[in-house]
Amino acid sequence: MFSGVSGILNRGQKLRGTVVLMRKNVLDFNNIADIGTGNLGGVIGTGLNVIGSTVDGLTAFLGHSVALQLISATKADENGKGKVGKDTFLEGIIASLPTLGAGESAFNIHFEWDDSMGIPGAFYIKNYMQVEFFLKSLTLEDVPNHGTIRFVCNSWVYNSKLYKSPRIFFSNKTYLPSETPSPLVKYREEELKILRGDGKGERKEYERIYDYDVYNDLGNPDHGENHARPILGGSSTHPYPRRGRTGRYPSRKDPNCEKPGEVYVPRDENFGHLKSSDFLTYGIKSLTQFVLPAFESAFDMNFTPNEFDNFQDVRDLFEGGIKLPLDVISTISPLPVIKELFRTDGEQCLKFPPPHIIQVSKSAWMTDEEFAREMLAGVNPCVIRGLQEFPPKSNLDPTIYGDHTSKITPEVLELDGCTLDEALASGRLFILDYHDIFMPYLRKINQTNAKAYATRTILFLKENGTLKPLAIELSLPHPDGDKSGAVSQVILPAKEGVESTIWLLAKAYVVVNDSCYHQLMSHWLNTHAVIEPFVIATHRQLSALHPIYKLLTPHYRDTMNINALARNALINADGIIERTFLPNKYSVEMSSAVYKNWVFPDQALPADLIKRNVAVKDSSAPHGLRLLIEDYPYAVDGLEIWAAIKTWVKDYVSLYYATDNDVKNDSELQHWWKEAVEVGHGDLKDKPWWPKLQTLEELIETCSIIIWTASALHAAVNFGQYPYGGFILNRPTMSRRLLPEKGTAEYDEMVKSHQKAYLRTITPKLQALIDLSVIEILSRHASDEVYLGERENPHWTSDERALQEFEKFGSKLAEIEAKLAKKNSDANLRNRIGPVELPYTLLHHKSEEGLTFRGIPNSISI
């Protein structure tokens, strides 16, 4: 069919190549308004029409539309740079290629190239069209004296006039800076300089510049004082990791704050328009722009009351659905992200999928055993710590806050025959302590519609390996002022009468603290926010040819993109988090207070477990640690994954660094680490605990922490959100009143109905619907997710040694998954299943699409 086109080209002796690219807007949800109106023409009707096998479908690419120039890695010109070949244009489309993915098209290309030009190591590409495309790869076949050369690109290419110099891509070779072929050295340096930019001006969509800024775009002071938020980062008052710089215009009322709006991320960080994971990401946009206003409209019209009357009302969200007005349905039902929530039998009902926690038992979530088990195997299993002194003490400054020592006394603790000293000495007492985190903000929080406590929960490790809650302390700021300490009451377990309702409410106050800490600190701060500076530093300082770049970048996929979306819709002023979580306008500010005590080396799982006094070093134990709670699913499974990650990193890094001096003498590596610490995490740069990155072991540990944080830690605290929190009774996100006092109408109500008392205290219906809608999206896996032990492109490196080590890593993860599955069938390990009969699978590394309660993606992509 293309013989006429082929005959035009006088090929002679040429290098044959294949270029794979994707047209723009395979799934482009930027045009969200079109989705909201049901008009999908704007979504799929634009971009390059290159799918198909007709000559007409190729017209955009024929003529002089896309040109490539090979660059030599072995032959230099008079300036010492690799020789550059002639412009060569794409030819006919390849009708079939077994390796093509959805939306991808392959094109022939033939380069004039002879022995005098040496071996190609890079290429320039110029796009003369007005529309951008996504370049996947170039493969050169039968290169003399070499064979196949592959270039893995994965980058958007815009019109060449938008770039100051042609876009360059390097082959999948791996070189330390000192080992780079001399003809490629200047190209390597120039590309990094382009990626760093000049730190000036507003960033444009087509740019690929990586730079740093503080979090000065969460508020909107132009809309009034209530929408202003403190700047996070750049001060000792509100320290914070840096985020990607956008250079947007400042607000009128505060020139130090950026105006809100569309958030720039480097274009290649936003390539998810081609993926179904971006469908999920932009689903949050559709929620904020269409679904939430529709919900609010329904409640404003009193179509549905904003209170659940009993627990069955909550279960009806999954069993029968909520009827909504027809105009609400017509507004939001066309949205692809929400359409699965609607019944298709003609009734206008919103119906959520049943969360895993109530799929077997409707009421097991209420048990004390499940309440405690979720501290070890739930969505926030990384806060509980061993108690080493009694009573628990506070780290709040006594000159500011007075005495905050716990009021819990030994006499009230039911220790199954142990004395307090025996329980402490044997490591059987544990605490979930949110006192110091919430107390400094509690006076301000309780002046809003929210009403909450700062909580401490004491637990005892029973002989059967489960935890028993012994007491919950509920504390409020002293009415006489902060220096007077706290007013506290101690609530004890009870199974009957009004005391059992008070105990149920006390557990709810604990879970509200836990839910907020989970979302803002364990999830957002400790994974999303702390990783972004490493993403930026890696692209600014490590060449695509660098071995550590190739090791780390799969674990950055989509992170800047999802973080930008969060700043725009989730953690911003009056965003979803502020609307539905207890701290309201203080939400992200509280995470800044926690960041003050963030310690990079302690993000390694073994260090974290030791620091929390839930493990001790023991050379005879697996992984050199003995867990004080042997049946601690997150720790047990996590240590297996951590060890596999660290072994892979060690095996890979050792291929390129033989000695400590190799690490010290790597200029790019040293610049990378210096910038990540001193700029990316600049507010903590003077902390003595930062690794100096002068040894091979420090490099291995550092890379292992980054990969662990971006993959397994994020999976552990993210993909259980809907399975556990989709049932709002189990994980409420706000509390609206304090414990009723005797003699009040609220107390009488509590005596009559524990269900109504509970529901009037926790998250109301509208906020519950918002919570469920968001976490249902956040807990899903995309169809094209790339999991730990996988790579998006099997040719990510040409180094066969590295590929072999990576294959071993994947095999090890498969072994671990089989091992963990067996543990879940062991009836003696009660914390792995629990009363709700939900096996702990969050750290099983593979998953199918959807709500699966398992799977470790490579990166923080949702």
C-alpha positions in Angstrom: 0.0 0.0 0.0 2.9 2.4 0.8 5.1 1.4 -2.2 4.4 4.8 -3.8 5.6 6.7 -0.7 8.6 4.3 -0.3 9.7 4.8 -3.9 10.0 8.6 -3.4 12.8 8.0 -0.8 16.2 7.2 -2.2 17.5 5.1 0.7 20.8 3.8 -0.4 22.8 2.2 2.5 20.9 3.4 5.5 20.2 2.5 9.1 16.7 1.2 9.4 14.7 2.4 12.4 11.2 2.2 14.0 9.6 5.1 15.7 6.7 4.5 18.1 4.5 7.4 19.2 1.0 8.1 20.4 -1.3 10.8 19.2 -2.5 13.5 21.5 -5.6 13.1 23.6 -6.1 9.4 23.6 -7.7 10.1 26.9 -7.5 13.9 27.5 -9.5 14.9 30.5 -8.3 18.5 30.6 -11.5 19.3 28.7 -13.4 18.4 31.8 -16.4 20.6 30.8 -17.1 18.4 27.9 -17.2 15.4 30.1 -19.6 17.2 32.5 -22.0 17.9 29.6 -21.7 14.5 28.2 -20.1 15.9 25.1 -17.1 13.6 24.5 -16.2 15.1 21.1 -13.7 17.4 22.8 -12.1 14.4 24.5 -11.5 12.1 21.6 -12.1 14.2 18.5 -8.8 16.2 18.5 -5.2 15.4 18.1 -3.4 13.4 15.5 -5.4 11.0 13.4 -2.8 8.4 12.8 -4.7 5.2 13.7 -5.6 3.1 10.7 -3.9 2.0 7.6 -5.0 4.5 5.0 -2.7 7.0 3.3 -5.1 9.8 4.3 -4.5 8.9 7.9 -0.8 9.6 7.4 -0.9 13.0 5.8 0.0 14.7 9.0 3.2 12.8 9.2 4.3 12.8 5.5 6.2 15.6 3.9 8.4 17.5 6.4 6.5 17.1 9.7 8.8 15.1 12.1 12.5 15.0 11.6 15.2 13.1 13.5 19.0 13.5 13.5 21.2 10.8 14.9 24.1 11.8 17.2 27.3 9.8 17.4 28.6 8.4 20.7 32.0 7.6 19.3 32.9 10.2 16.7 33.3 13.9 17.6 33.2 17.0 15.6 35.7 19.9 15.8 34.0 21.1 19.1 34.3 17.7 20.8 30.6 17.0 20.5 29.2 13.9 18.8 28.7 14.2 15.1 25.2 15.0 14.1 23.6 13.3 11.1 21.2 14.7 8.5 17.6 15.5 9.1 15.6 12.4 8.4 11.8 12.3 8.3 9.2 9.7 9.3 8.0 7.5 6.5 4.9 5.2 6.2 3.1 3.8 9.1 3.7 0.1 10.0 0.4 -1.6 9.7 1.0 -4.2 12.4 3.6 -4.6 15.1 3.1 -7.1 17.9 4.5 -4.9 20.6 2.3 -1.9 20.0 0.0 -0.9 22.9 -3.4 0.8 22.8 -3.2 4.1 20.9 0.3 3.6 19.7 1.5 3.8 16.1 4.8 2.7 14.6 6.6 4.4 11.6 9.5 3.4 9.5 12.5 5.7 9.2 15.8 5.3 7.4 19.0 7.3 8.3 22.0 8.1 6.2 24.8 6.8 8.3 28.2 5.3 7.6 31.3 4.2 9.5 32.7 7.7 9.6 29.9 8.6 11.9 30.5 5.8 14.5 27.9 4.4 16.8 24.7 6.4 17.4 24.2 7.3 21.1 21.5 10.0 21.0 19.2 11.8 18.6 17.5 15.1 18.0 13.8 15.3 17.1 12.0 18.3 15.6 8.2 18.5 15.4 7.0 20.9 12.7 3.3 20.4 13.4 1.2 22.6 15.6 0.1 19.7 17.7 2.2 17.8 20.2 2.6 14.0 20.2 3.9 11.5 22.8 7.2 9.9 21.6 7.5 6.3 23.0 10.7 5.0 21.4 13.1 4.7 18.6 14.7 1.4 17.7 17.7 1.1 15.3 18.2 -2.3 13.7 21.4 -3.9 12.4 23.7 -1.1 13.4 27.2 -2.1 12.0 29.5 -3.4 14.7 26.8 -3.1 17.3 23.4 -4.6 16.5 20.2 -3.2 17.9 20.2 0.2 19.7 17.1 1.3 21.6 16.0 4.7 22.8 13.3 4.7 25.4 11.8 8.2 25.2 8.3 8.5 26.9 8.1 12.2 26.3 5.8 14.8 24.9 7.3 16.6 21.8 5.9 20.0 20.9 6.4 22.2 17.9 10.2 22.8 17.5 9.8 26.6 17.7 8.8 26.3 21.3 12.2 25.0 22.2 15.5 27.0 22.4 17.4 23.9 21.3 16.2 20.6 19.6 14.8 17.9 21.9 17.4 15.3 22.6 17.1 11.6 23.6 19.8 9.2 24.7 20.0 5.5 24.1 19.3 3.1 26.9 23.0 2.8 27.8 24.1 3.5 31.3 27.1 5.6 32.2 28.4 7.3 35.3 29.5 10.9 34.5 33.2 10.0 34.5 32.5 7.1 32.1 30.4 8.9 29.5 31.8 8.7 26.0 33.4 12.0 25.4 31.3 12.9 22.3 28.2 12.7 24.6 29.5 14.6 27.6 28.4 18.1 26.5 25.0 16.8 25.3 24.5 15.3 28.7 25.4 18.5 30.5 23.3 20.7 28.2 20.2 18.6 28.7 20.5 18.9 32.5 20.9 22.6 32.2 17.7 22.8 30.1 15.8 20.8 32.7 16.9 23.1 35.5 15.7 26.3 33.8 16.5 29.7 35.0 14.0 30.0 37.9 12.2 32.9 36.3 8.8 33.5 34.9 5.6 31.6 34.7 6.0 28.0 33.5 4.2 27.1 30.3 2.4 23.8 29.5 5.0 22.6 27.0 8.0 23.1 29.3 10.0 20.4 31.0 11.6 22.6 33.7 12.0 21.2 37.2 12.3 23.8 40.0 11.4 24.3 43.6 8.9 26.4 45.5 7.2 26.6 48.8 3.5 25.7 49.4 2.2 29.2 48.8 -0.8 28.2 46.7 -3.1 26.4 49.1 -5.1 29.5 50.1 -6.9 32.2 48.2 -6.5 35.5 50.2 -8.2 37.5 47.4 -11.4 35.7 48.4 -11.2 37.0 52.0 -9.4 36.2 55.2 -11.2 32.9 55.7 -9.6 31.6 52.5 -6.1 32.7 53.5 -3.7 29.9 54.5 -0.1 30.2 55.9 2.8 29.6 53.5 4.3 26.2 54.3 8.0 25.9 53.7 10.8 28.5 54.0 10.4 29.2 57.7 11.1 27.6 61.0 7.4 28.3 62.0 5.9 26.2 59.1 8.7 24.0 57.7 7.7 21.8 54.7 9.1 19.9 51.8 9.3 21.8 48.6 6.9 21.4 45.7 7.3 22.0 41.9 7.6 25.7 41.0 4.9 27.1 38.7 5.7 30.8 38.6 2.0 31.7 38.6 1.0 35.3 39.3 0.7 36.4 42.9 -2.6 37.2 44.6 -3.5 40.8 44.9 -3.8 40.8 48.7 -0.7 38.8 49.4 2.2 39.0 46.9 3.9 36.1 48.6 1.0 33.8 47.6 0.2 32.4 44.2 -3.2 32.7 42.7 -5.0 29.4 42.5 -5.8 27.8 39.1 -4.4 25.2 36.8 -1.1 24.0 38.2 1.9 23.5 35.9 3.9 20.3 36.2 6.8 19.5 33.9 5.1 18.2 30.7 6.5 14.7 31.0 5.2 14.3 34.5 1.7 14.9 33.0 1.9 12.2 30.4 -0.9 10.3 32.2 -3.5 11.7 29.7 -2.8 8.5 27.9 -3.5 6.3 30.8 -6.6 5.1 32.6 -4.9 6.2 35.9 -5.2 9.7 34.6 -8.9 8.9 34.2 -8.9 8.3 37.9 -6.9 11.4 38.6 -9.1 13.7 36.7 -12.1 12.0 38.3 -11.3 14.1 41.3 -11.6 17.2 39.2 -15.1 16.0 38.0 -16.0 15.3 41.6 -15.1 18.8 42.8 -16.5 20.6 39.8 -19.8 18.7 39.3 -20.5 15.9 41.8 -19.9 17.9 45.1 -22.0 20.9 44.0 -24.8 18.5 42.9 -24.7 16.8 46.3 -24.8 20.1 48.1 -27.7 21.2 46.0 -29.6 18.1 46.9 -29.1 18.7 50.6 -29.8 22.4 50.3 -33.2 21.5 48.8 -33.8 19.2 51.7 -34.3 16.3 49.3 -32.5 14.1 51.7 -31.8 14.8 55.4 -28.1 15.4 56.4 -28.3 12.9 59.2 -28.2 9.1 59.3 -30.9 7.9 61.7 -29.5 4.5 62.3 -26.7 2.2 61.2 -28.9 0.6 58.6 -29.2 4.0 56.9 -25.4 3.9 56.4 -25.5 0.3 55.1 -28.2 1.4 52.7 -25.5 3.4 50.8 -24.3 0.0 49.6 -27.4 -2.2 49.8 -30.2 0.0 48.3 -28.7 3.4 47.5 -29.8 7.0 48.1 -32.4 8.5 45.9 -31.4 11.8 44.4 -33.4 14.4 42.4 -33.5 13.9 38.6 -31.7 17.1 37.9 -28.8 16.0 40.2 -28.7 12.7 38.4 -28.7 14.3 35.0 -25.8 16.6 36.0 -23.4 13.9 37.2 -24.5 10.6 35.6 -22.6 11.3 32.3 -19.3 11.5 34.2 -17.3 8.4 33.5 -15.7 8.5 37.0 -19.1 8.4 38.8 -21.3 6.4 36.4 -20.5 3.1 38.2 -22.1 4.4 41.3 -25.6 4.6 39.7 -28.1 1.9 39.4 -29.1 1.0 35.9 -32.6 -0.3 36.6 -34.3 3.1 36.0 -34.2 4.3 39.6 -32.2 7.5 40.3 -30.1 6.1 43.1 -26.6 6.7 44.2 -25.2 3.3 45.3 -21.6 2.7 46.5 -19.8 -0.7 46.3 -19.9 -2.4 49.7 -16.6 -1.8 51.6 -14.6 -5.0 52.4 -15.0 -4.5 56.1 -18.7 -5.2 56.1 -18.8 -7.8 53.3 -18.7 -10.7 55.8 -20.0 -9.2 59.1 -22.1 -6.0 59.4 -21.1 -5.3 63.1 -17.7 -6.9 63.7 -16.1 -3.4 63.3 -17.6 -2.5 66.7 -15.5 -5.0 68.6 -12.6 -4.0 70.7 -10.4 -6.6 69.0 -11.1 -5.1 65.6 -10.6 -1.5 66.9 -7.1 -2.6 68.1 -6.3 -4.9 65.1 -6.6 -2.0 62.7 -3.7 -0.3 64.4 -1.6 -3.2 63.2 -3.3 -4.2 59.9 -5.6 -1.3 58.9 -5.1 1.7 56.7 -2.8 3.5 59.3 -0.6 0.8 60.8 2.5 2.9 61.3 1.7 5.0 64.4 1.2 2.6 67.3 4.3 2.4 69.6 5.6 0.4 72.5 5.0 2.1 75.9 8.2 2.3 78.0 7.2 4.5 80.8 4.0 5.0 82.8 2.1 7.2 83.0 2.7 8.5 79.4 4.3 11.9 79.3 4.0 14.8 76.8 6.7 16.4 74.8 4.8 19.7 74.6 6.8 22.6 76.0 5.7 23.0 79.6 6.5 26.7 79.7 3.8 27.1 77.0 1.4 24.3 77.6 1.9 23.4 81.2 1.8 19.8 82.5 0.3 17.3 80.1 1.2 14.1 81.8 -1.4 11.4 81.3 -4.1 11.1 84.0 -4.4 7.3 83.5 -3.6 5.4 86.7 -2.2 1.9 87.0 -5.2 0.9 89.1 -7.7 1.1 86.2 -5.7 -1.1 83.8 -6.8 -4.7 83.5 -3.5 -6.5 82.8 -4.7 -10.2 82.8 -2.8 -10.9 86.1 0.4 -9.0 85.2 1.7 -6.1 87.3 2.3 -2.8 85.6 6.1 -3.3 86.0 5.9 -6.8 84.5 3.9 -5.6 81.5 6.3 -2.8 80.8 9.4 -5.0 81.2 8.0 -7.7 78.9 7.0 -5.2 76.2 3.3 -5.9 76.4 2.0 -2.3 76.8 1.4 -0.2 73.7 0.0 3.3 73.0 -1.7 5.1 70.2 -0.9 8.6 71.2 -2.4 11.7 69.4 -2.3 14.0 72.4 0.7 16.2 71.5 -0.3 16.4 67.8 -3.9 17.7 68.4 -3.6 19.6 71.6 -1.9 22.8 70.2 -4.7 23.1 67.6 -7.7 21.8 69.7 -8.8 25.1 71.1 -9.0 26.6 67.6 -10.6 23.5 66.1 -13.3 23.4 68.8 -14.2 27.0 68.1 -15.6 25.8 64.7 -18.5 23.4 64.2 -16.2 20.5 65.1 -15.8 19.3 68.6 -13.0 16.9 69.4 -10.5 15.6 71.9 -6.8 14.8 71.9 -6.6 11.1 72.6 -4.3 8.5 74.1 -5.2 4.8 73.9 -3.4 2.2 76.1 -3.4 -1.4 74.8 -2.2 -4.7 76.2 -0.7 -7.6 74.3 -2.7 -10.7 75.2 -1.3 -14.3 75.2 -3.2 -15.0 71.9 -1.2 -12.3 70.1 -4.1 -9.8 69.9 -4.2 -6.4 71.5 -6.8 -5.4 74.1 -7.6 -1.7 74.6 -7.4 -0.9 78.3 -8.2 2.8 78.5 -8.8 5.8 76.4 -7.9 9.3 77.7 -9.9 12.2 76.2 -8.2 15.6 76.8 -9.2 19.2 76.2 -7.3 22.4 76.6 -7.7 23.9 80.1 -10.4 26.6 80.3 -7.9 28.7 82.3 -5.5 28.8 79.4 -2.8 26.7 77.8 -0.3 27.0 80.7 -2.8 25.3 82.9 -2.4 22.0 81.1 -5.2 19.8 80.0 -8.6 18.7 81.3 -8.8 14.9 80.9 -11.2 12.1 81.4 -10.3 8.4 81.3 -12.9 6.1 79.6 -12.7 2.3 80.4 -14.1 -0.6 78.3 -17.7 -1.5 79.0 -20.1 -3.9 77.4 -23.5 -2.9 78.8 -25.6 0.1 79.5 -24.8 3.7 78.8 -21.2 3.0 79.7 -20.9 0.8 76.6 -22.1 3.7 74.5 -19.6 6.1 76.1 -16.9 3.6 75.3 -18.1 3.3 71.7 -18.0 7.1 71.4 -14.5 7.2 73.0 -13.2 4.8 70.4 -14.8 7.0 67.7 -12.9 10.1 69.0 -9.7 8.0 68.8 -10.5 7.0 65.2 -11.3 10.6 64.2 -7.8 11.5 65.4 -6.4 8.5 63.6 -8.3 9.2 60.4 -7.0 12.8 60.2 -3.4 11.8 61.1 -3.6 9.1 58.5 -4.8 11.3 55.6 -2.7 14.3 56.4 0.5 12.8 57.8 0.9 9.1 57.2 -0.5 9.5 53.6 0.0 13.0 52.3 3.0 14.2 54.2 5.0 11.0 54.6 4.6 9.8 51.1 3.3 12.3 48.6 4.9 15.5 49.9 8.3 14.2 51.1 8.9 12.4 47.8 8.4 15.4 45.5 11.7 17.1 46.3 13.5 13.9 45.2 11.6 13.8 42.0 12.7 17.4 41.2 16.3 16.9 42.3 16.6 13.7 40.3 15.5 15.3 37.0 17.6 18.4 37.6 20.9 16.7 38.6 20.9 13.1 37.3 21.2 12.5 33.5 18.9 10.0 31.9 22.1 8.1 31.3 22.9 7.8 35.0 22.3 4.4 36.7 20.6 6.0 39.8 18.3 7.9 37.4 17.3 4.6 35.8 16.8 3.0 39.3 14.6 5.7 40.8 12.5 7.4 38.1 10.0 4.5 37.7 9.1 5.3 41.4 8.3 8.9 40.5 5.7 8.2 37.8 2.8 10.6 38.1 3.7 11.9 41.6 4.1 15.5 40.7 0.9 15.3 38.7 -1.2 13.9 41.5 0.4 16.2 44.0 -0.5 19.2 41.8 -4.1 18.0 41.6 -4.2 17.6 45.4 -3.1 21.2 45.9 -5.8 22.3 43.5 -8.7 20.2 44.8 -8.0 18.2 47.9 -5.7 20.0 50.4 -6.5 23.6 49.3 -8.6 26.1 51.2 -12.2 24.9 51.3 -11.1 21.8 49.4 -12.3 18.2 50.0 -10.0 17.6 53.0 -11.0 20.8 54.8 -14.7 20.1 54.1 -14.7 16.6 55.5 -11.9 16.2 58.0 -11.8 17.4 61.6 -9.0 20.0 61.5 -10.8 22.0 58.7 -8.6 25.1 57.8 -5.8 23.8 60.0 -5.5 20.5 58.2 -2.3 20.9 56.2 -0.8 23.4 58.7 -0.9 20.5 61.3 1.1 18.4 58.9 3.8 21.1 58.9 4.0 20.7 62.7 4.6 17.0 62.2 7.2 17.6 59.5 9.4 19.4 62.1 10.1 15.9 63.6 10.4 14.0 60.3 13.7 12.1 60.0 14.8 10.7 56.7 16.8 7.7 57.9 13.8 6.7 60.1 11.7 6.2 57.0 13.5 2.9 56.5 11.0 0.3 57.9 13.5 -1.4 60.3 14.5 2.0 61.8 10.9 3.0 62.1 9.9 -0.1 63.9 12.8 0.3 66.4 12.1 3.9 66.9 8.4 3.1 67.7 9.5 0.5 70.2 7.6 -2.3 68.5 10.8 -4.1 67.5 14.3 -4.7 68.9 17.5 -5.6 67.1 18.1 -9.4 67.1 20.7 -10.9 64.8 19.1 -14.3 65.2 15.6 -13.1 64.0 14.5 -12.7 60.4 15.8 -9.5 59.0 17.8 -8.8 62.2 14.7 -7.7 64.1 12.5 -9.3 66.7 8.9 -7.9 66.7 7.4 -7.3 70.1 4.0 -8.0 68.5 4.8 -11.1 66.5 1.5 -11.0 64.6 1.9 -7.5 63.3 0.9 -7.9 59.6 2.1 -4.5 58.3 5.5 -5.0 60.0 5.9 -8.7 59.1 4.9 -8.2 55.4 6.7 -4.9 55.2 10.0 -6.3 56.4 9.8 -8.9 53.6 9.2 -6.2 51.0 11.8 -3.9 52.5 14.5 -6.7 52.4 13.7 -7.5 48.8 13.9 -3.8 47.8 17.2 -3.3 49.6 18.7 -6.5 48.1 17.7 -5.4 44.6 19.1 -1.9 45.2 22.4 -3.3 46.6 22.8 -5.7 43.6 22.0 -3.0 41.1 24.1 -0.2 42.7 27.1 -2.6 43.1 27.2 -3.0 39.3 28.3 0.6 38.9 30.0 1.5 42.2 32.7 -0.8 43.5 34.1 1.4 46.3 33.1 4.3 48.5 35.4 6.5 46.4 33.2 5.8 43.4 30.3 7.3 45.3 32.2 10.3 46.5 33.6 11.0 43.0 30.3 10.9 41.1 29.7 14.6 40.5 26.1 14.2 39.4 25.2 12.1 42.4 26.8 14.5 44.9 25.0 17.5 43.3 21.7 15.5 43.4 22.0 14.7 47.1 23.2 18.2 48.1 20.2 19.8 46.3 17.6 17.3 47.5 18.7 18.0 51.1 19.6 21.7 51.1 16.9 22.9 48.8 14.2 20.2 48.4 14.1 19.6 52.2 15.8 22.8 52.9 13.9 23.6 56.1 15.6 20.5 57.7 18.9 20.8 56.0 20.9 21.5 59.2 19.7 18.3 60.9 22.6 16.0 61.7 20.8 12.8 60.7 21.0 13.3 57.0 23.3 10.7 55.3 26.4 12.3 53.8 26.2 10.0 50.8 29.9 9.3 51.0 29.7 5.5 51.1 28.2 2.7 49.1 26.1 1.7 52.1 24.7 5.2 52.4 23.8 5.2 48.8 22.1 1.8 49.0 20.1 2.8 52.1 19.1 6.2 50.7 17.8 4.7 47.4 16.0 1.9 49.3 14.2 4.5 51.5 13.0 6.4 48.5 11.8 3.3 46.7 10.1 1.9 49.9 8.4 5.3 50.6 7.1 5.7 47.0 6.0 2.1 46.6 5.2 -0.1 49.6 4.6 2.5 52.2 2.3 4.4 50.0 0.4 1.2 49.1 0.1 0.3 52.7 -1.6 3.6 53.7 -3.5 4.3 50.5 -5.3 1.2 49.0 -7.1 0.3 52.2 -8.9 3.6 52.4 -12.2 2.5 50.9 -12.1 -1.1 52.1 -11.9 0.2 55.7 -13.0 3.9 55.5 -15.8 3.4 53.0 -17.9 2.4 55.9 -18.0 5.7 57.7 -19.0 4.2 61.0 -15.7 2.4 61.2 -13.5 5.4 60.2 -15.3 8.7 60.8 -13.3 11.7 59.7 -14.9 14.3 62.0 -16.6 14.6 65.4 -19.3 17.3 66.0 -20.0 17.2 69.7 -18.2 16.2 72.9 -19.4 13.4 75.3 -22.8 14.3 76.6 -23.0 15.3 80.2 -25.5 13.9 82.6 -28.7 15.9 82.8 -28.6 17.0 79.2 -31.0 16.0 76.4 -28.0 14.6 74.5 -27.2 12.3 77.5 -30.8 11.1 77.6 -30.6 10.4 73.8 -27.4 8.4 74.4 -29.2 6.3 77.0 -32.1 5.6 74.7 -30.2 4.9 71.4 -26.5 4.3 71.1 -26.8 4.4 67.3 -28.4 7.9 67.2 -25.9 9.2 69.7 -23.0 7.8 67.6 -24.4 9.2 64.3 -25.0 12.6 65.8 -21.4 12.7 66.9 -19.5 11.6 63.8 -19.4 12.6 60.1 -22.9 13.6 58.8 -24.4 12.3 55.6 -23.2 14.9 53.1 -19.6 14.8 54.2 -19.8 11.0 54.3 -20.9 11.0 50.7 -18.0 13.3 49.8 -15.6 11.1 51.7 -16.8 7.9 50.0 -16.8 9.4 46.5 -13.1 10.5 46.9 -11.6 7.5 48.6 -13.4 5.1 46.3 -11.3 6.7 43.5 -8.1 6.9 45.5 -8.3 3.2 46.5 -8.6 2.0 42.9 -5.8 0.5 40.7 -5.7 1.6 37.1 -5.8 -1.0 34.3 -2.3 -0.1 33.2 -0.7 0.2 36.7 3.0 -0.8 36.8 3.7 -2.7 40.0 6.9 -3.2 42.1 9.1 -5.6 40.2 7.8 -4.5 36.8 8.9 -1.8 34.4 6.8 0.0 31.8 9.4 -0.8 29.1 11.4 -4.1 29.2 14.3 -2.3 27.5 14.7 0.3 30.2 18.4 -0.5 30.2 20.8 -2.2 27.8 22.8 -3.6 30.7 22.1 -7.3 30.7 23.5 -7.6 34.3 21.0 -5.1 35.5 18.1 -6.9 33.7 19.1 -10.2 35.3 19.2 -8.6 38.8 15.8 -7.0 38.2 14.4 -10.4 37.1 15.6 -11.8 40.4 13.9 -9.0 42.2 10.6 -9.8 40.5 10.9 -13.5 41.3 11.6 -12.7 44.9 8.5 -10.6 45.2 6.4 -13.4 43.7 7.9 -15.8 46.4 7.1 -13.3 49.1 3.5 -13.0 47.9 3.0 -16.7 48.1 4.5 -16.8 51.5 2.2 -14.0 52.8 -0.8 -15.7 51.4 0.0 -18.8 53.5 0.2 -16.6 56.6 -3.3 -15.4 56.0 -4.6 -19.0 56.2 -2.9 -19.5 59.6 -5.7 -19.5 62.2 -3.2 -18.7 65.0 -2.4 -15.4 63.4 -5.6 -13.6 64.4 -4.5 -10.1 63.5 -4.2 -11.1 59.8 -7.9 -11.7 59.5 -9.7 -10.3 62.5 -13.3 -10.3 63.5 -14.2 -8.7 60.1 -12.6 -11.6 58.3 -10.6 -9.3 56.0 -7.2 -10.9 55.2 -4.3 -8.5 55.2 -3.1 -8.3 51.5 -2.1 -4.7 51.1 1.5 -5.6 50.6 0.9 -8.3 48.1 2.8 -6.7 45.2 0.5 -7.6 42.2 -3.2 -6.7 41.7 -5.9 -6.6 39.1 -7.7 -3.4 38.2 -10.1 -1.8 40.6 -10.8 -2.0 44.4 -8.7 -5.0 45.3 -7.2 -4.2 48.8 -3.8 -5.3 47.4 -1.0 -4.3 45.0 2.1 -2.2 45.3 2.5 0.2 42.4 6.0 1.4 41.7 5.0 5.0 42.4 2.6 7.4 44.1 0.3 7.8 41.1 -3.1 8.3 42.8 
